[in-house]
Amino acid sequence: MGNSRTKNQNPAEETWRVFRIMSEFVEGFEMMSRVPPAVSVFGSSQSPPNDPYYSVAEALARSLVEHDFAVITGGGPGIMEAANKGAAEAGGVSVGLSIFLPEEQEANPYQTVSLDFRYFFCRKVMFVKYAVAFVCFPGGFGTMDEFFESMTLIQTEKVRPFPVVLVGSDFWMPLVDWMTKYQLTEHNYIQKRDLKLFSITDDVDEAVQIIAESYRKAKSPAEATEPVPSMTAEGTFTGRQPQRPGGGRRYEDLAR
């Protein structure tokens, strides 16, 4: 069986697609650069309004607005809707970054800033580049994707550490137990300090306090005097080029 994703792809069409990708970045950068310091909130799109976490997400978003933060979500239903609703009703900036999907998904009506993306990777850049913190409520693969992406960026020092708050100890602690047993203890795939890159709480006030204190510290005069590393357009540190044993061949060598 062939890979259906690569069938019938015209090289010229692939090249021109770059301009569509560029347009998503340009529109996203232009719009999001006007948004105040923001917190990206993730969670299940399947959570109905009577789900206890729905009301917690609303309350969290209201409190974030009261602390002068904007709120960013994926623009859909469930926890995303709850966070956008709490932010909008509190009079704050409520951002929805929606994605084109094969099965149409209705955007929630509580957005004061809305952007639509064809490409997941363009959208994911906006979540990271324009947020000072992440909050993850219980959710599915998408929520896990954003959580572990944040862990990867912080662990590899590709970004300056930022608060990642997991709301819902009953949901998240079994995952932490699994990480501790298998990733840390049995296989040494991570280090003990990696399990301190995030916080778990059931309390809205504590979650907001963690974020507000981190942001205040980042804006302190002492932090402001530190040299700023070279940055990429996606909001990560440029870093150092990988070293190849024996001067391994690079693309420019192969293209000659």
C-alpha positions as CSV (number, residue, x, y, z in Angstrom):
1,M,0.0,0.0,0.0
2,G,1.2,3.5,-0.9
3,N,1.1,6.5,1.4
4,S,-2.1,8.3,0.4
5,R,-0.6,11.6,1.8
6,T,2.1,11.6,-0.9
7,K,0.1,10.4,-3.9
8,N,-0.5,12.8,-6.8
9,Q,1.4,15.7,-5.3
10,N,2.7,18.0,-8.0
11,P,6.1,19.4,-7.1
12,A,5.0,22.9,-8.3
13,E,1.9,22.8,-6.2
14,E,4.0,21.8,-3.2
15,T,6.3,24.8,-3.8
16,W,3.4,27.3,-4.1
17,R,1.8,25.9,-1.0
18,V,4.7,27.6,0.9
19,F,3.0,30.9,0.2
20,R,-0.2,29.8,1.9
21,I,1.8,28.7,4.9
22,M,3.5,32.1,4.8
23,S,0.2,33.9,4.7
24,E,-1.0,32.0,7.9
25,F,2.2,33.1,9.7
26,V,1.9,36.7,8.5
27,E,-1.7,37.0,9.5
28,G,-1.1,35.2,12.8
29,F,2.0,37.3,13.7
30,E,0.2,40.6,12.7
31,M,-2.9,39.8,14.8
32,M,-1.3,38.1,17.8
33,S,1.4,40.8,18.2
34,R,-1.5,43.1,19.3
35,V,-2.7,40.8,22.0
36,P,-1.7,41.5,25.6
37,P,0.3,39.0,27.6
38,A,-1.7,35.9,27.3
39,V,-2.3,32.4,28.7
40,S,-3.0,29.5,26.4
41,V,-5.7,27.2,27.9
42,F,-6.1,23.6,26.6
43,G,-8.7,20.9,27.4
44,S,-11.2,18.6,26.0
45,S,-13.6,19.7,23.3
46,Q,-16.0,17.1,24.6
47,S,-16.7,18.7,28.0
48,P,-20.3,19.8,28.2
49,P,-21.4,22.9,30.2
50,N,-22.4,20.7,33.1
51,D,-18.9,19.2,33.4
52,P,-17.4,20.5,36.6
53,Y,-14.2,21.4,34.7
54,Y,-16.2,23.6,32.4
55,S,-17.1,26.0,35.3
56,V,-13.6,25.8,36.6
57,A,-12.2,26.9,33.2
58,E,-14.7,29.8,33.1
59,A,-13.6,30.9,36.6
60,L,-9.9,30.6,35.7
61,A,-10.3,32.7,32.6
62,R,-12.2,35.4,34.5
63,S,-9.4,35.5,37.1
64,L,-6.7,35.7,34.4
65,V,-8.5,38.7,32.9
66,E,-8.7,40.3,36.3
67,H,-4.9,40.0,36.4
68,D,-4.6,41.7,33.0
69,F,-3.9,38.5,31.0
70,A,-5.6,37.6,27.7
71,V,-6.8,34.1,27.1
72,I,-6.0,31.9,24.1
73,T,-7.8,28.7,23.2
74,G,-8.2,26.5,20.2
75,G,-11.6,28.2,19.5
76,G,-13.7,25.1,19.7
77,P,-16.3,23.8,22.2
78,G,-15.8,22.2,25.6
79,I,-13.1,23.6,27.8
80,M,-12.0,26.0,25.0
81,E,-15.5,27.5,25.0
82,A,-15.5,27.7,28.8
83,A,-12.2,29.6,28.8
84,N,-13.2,32.0,26.0
85,K,-16.6,32.6,27.7
86,G,-15.0,33.4,31.0
87,A,-12.5,35.8,29.4
88,A,-15.1,37.5,27.2
89,E,-17.7,38.0,29.9
90,A,-15.0,39.5,32.2
91,G,-14.3,42.1,29.5
92,G,-10.9,40.7,28.5
93,V,-9.3,39.7,25.2
94,S,-10.6,36.2,24.3
95,V,-8.6,34.6,21.4
96,G,-9.8,31.6,19.4
97,L,-7.3,29.9,17.1
98,S,-9.5,27.5,15.1
99,I,-8.3,24.7,12.8
100,F,-9.7,23.4,9.5
101,L,-10.8,19.8,10.0
102,P,-12.3,17.2,7.7
103,E,-15.4,17.1,10.0
104,E,-16.5,20.7,10.4
105,Q,-16.2,22.0,13.9
106,E,-18.3,24.9,15.1
107,A,-16.2,27.7,16.6
108,N,-17.5,28.9,20.0
109,P,-19.2,32.4,20.1
110,Y,-17.1,33.8,22.9
111,Q,-14.1,35.1,20.9
112,T,-13.1,38.7,20.6
113,V,-10.1,37.8,18.4
114,S,-10.5,34.9,15.9
115,L,-8.0,33.3,13.5
116,D,-8.5,30.2,11.3
117,F,-5.6,27.9,10.3
118,R,-5.2,25.1,7.7
119,Y,-1.9,24.0,9.2
120,F,-1.6,22.7,12.7
121,F,2.1,23.7,12.9
122,C,1.3,27.4,12.2
123,R,-1.4,27.3,14.8
124,K,0.9,25.7,17.4
125,V,3.4,28.4,16.9
126,M,0.8,31.0,18.0
127,F,0.0,29.1,21.1
128,V,3.6,29.1,22.2
129,K,5.0,32.4,20.8
130,Y,2.3,34.6,22.3
131,A,1.7,32.9,25.7
132,V,3.4,33.5,29.0
133,A,1.9,30.3,30.4
134,F,0.0,27.2,29.6
135,V,-2.9,25.8,31.5
136,C,-4.0,22.2,30.7
137,F,-7.4,20.9,31.8
138,P,-8.3,17.2,31.3
139,G,-8.4,16.3,27.7
140,G,-7.5,14.0,24.9
141,F,-4.7,13.6,22.4
142,G,-4.7,17.4,21.5
143,T,-4.3,18.4,25.1
144,M,-1.5,15.8,25.7
145,D,0.2,17.0,22.5
146,E,0.3,20.6,23.8
147,F,1.4,19.5,27.3
148,F,4.3,17.3,26.1
149,E,5.3,19.9,23.5
150,S,5.7,22.4,26.3
151,M,7.7,19.9,28.3
152,T,10.0,19.3,25.3
153,L,10.6,23.0,24.7
154,I,11.4,23.7,28.3
155,Q,13.4,20.5,28.9
156,T,15.6,21.1,25.9
157,E,16.0,24.8,26.8
158,K,14.6,25.8,23.5
159,V,12.5,28.4,25.4
160,R,12.9,30.2,28.6
161,P,11.0,28.2,31.3
162,F,7.3,29.3,31.6
163,P,4.6,28.0,33.9
164,V,2.7,24.9,32.8
165,V,-0.2,24.3,35.1
166,L,-2.2,21.1,35.0
167,V,-5.7,21.5,36.5
168,G,-7.3,18.4,37.9
169,S,-5.2,16.2,40.1
170,D,-7.4,13.1,39.7
171,F,-6.8,13.2,36.0
172,W,-3.2,14.2,35.9
173,M,-1.6,12.3,38.8
174,P,-1.9,8.8,37.3
175,L,0.0,10.2,34.3
176,V,2.7,11.5,36.6
177,D,2.8,8.2,38.4
178,W,3.3,6.5,35.0
179,M,6.1,8.9,34.1
180,T,7.8,8.4,37.4
181,K,7.6,4.6,37.2
182,Y,8.5,4.0,33.6
183,Q,10.2,7.1,32.2
184,L,12.2,8.0,35.3
185,T,12.8,4.9,37.4
186,E,12.7,1.9,35.1
187,H,14.3,3.5,32.0
188,N,16.0,6.7,32.9
189,Y,14.5,8.5,29.9
190,I,13.9,11.6,31.9
191,Q,15.5,13.2,35.0
192,K,13.9,13.9,38.3
193,R,14.1,17.6,37.7
194,D,11.9,17.1,34.6
195,L,9.0,16.3,36.8
196,K,9.3,19.7,38.3
197,L,8.7,21.5,35.0
198,F,5.0,21.7,35.6
199,S,2.5,22.2,38.5
200,I,-0.7,20.3,39.4
201,T,-3.5,22.0,41.2
202,D,-7.3,21.9,41.7
203,D,-7.4,25.5,42.9
204,V,-8.1,28.4,40.4
205,D,-6.5,30.9,42.7
206,E,-3.3,28.9,43.0
207,A,-3.1,28.4,39.3
208,V,-3.4,32.1,38.6
209,Q,-1.0,33.0,41.4
210,I,1.7,30.7,39.9
211,I,1.2,32.4,36.5
212,A,1.1,36.0,37.9
213,E,4.2,35.6,40.1
214,S,6.2,34.0,37.2
215,Y,5.2,36.9,34.9
216,R,6.0,39.5,37.5
217,K,9.4,37.9,38.1
218,A,10.1,37.8,34.3
219,K,9.4,41.5,34.1
220,S,11.6,42.4,37.1
221,P,14.6,44.8,36.6
222,A,17.0,42.0,37.3
223,E,15.6,39.8,34.6
224,A,15.4,42.7,32.2
225,T,19.2,43.2,32.4
226,E,20.0,39.7,31.3
227,P,21.2,39.3,27.7
228,V,18.4,38.2,25.4
229,P,19.5,35.1,23.3
230,S,19.0,35.1,19.6
231,M,15.4,34.1,18.7
232,T,13.7,32.3,15.8
233,A,10.5,33.6,14.3
234,E,8.5,30.9,16.1
235,G,9.6,32.4,19.5
236,T,12.2,29.9,20.4
237,F,16.0,30.3,21.0
238,T,18.1,29.8,17.9
239,G,20.6,27.7,19.8
240,R,23.7,26.0,18.4
241,Q,24.0,24.1,15.2
242,P,24.3,20.3,15.6
243,Q,27.8,18.9,15.4
244,R,28.3,16.0,13.0
245,P,31.0,13.4,13.7
246,G,33.5,13.5,10.9
247,G,31.9,16.5,9.3
248,G,28.8,14.6,8.1
249,R,27.3,15.8,4.9
250,R,24.8,18.6,5.0
251,Y,22.1,19.6,2.5
252,E,24.3,22.1,0.7
253,D,26.9,19.4,0.2
254,L,24.4,17.1,-1.4
255,A,22.9,19.8,-3.6
256,R,26.2,20.5,-5.4
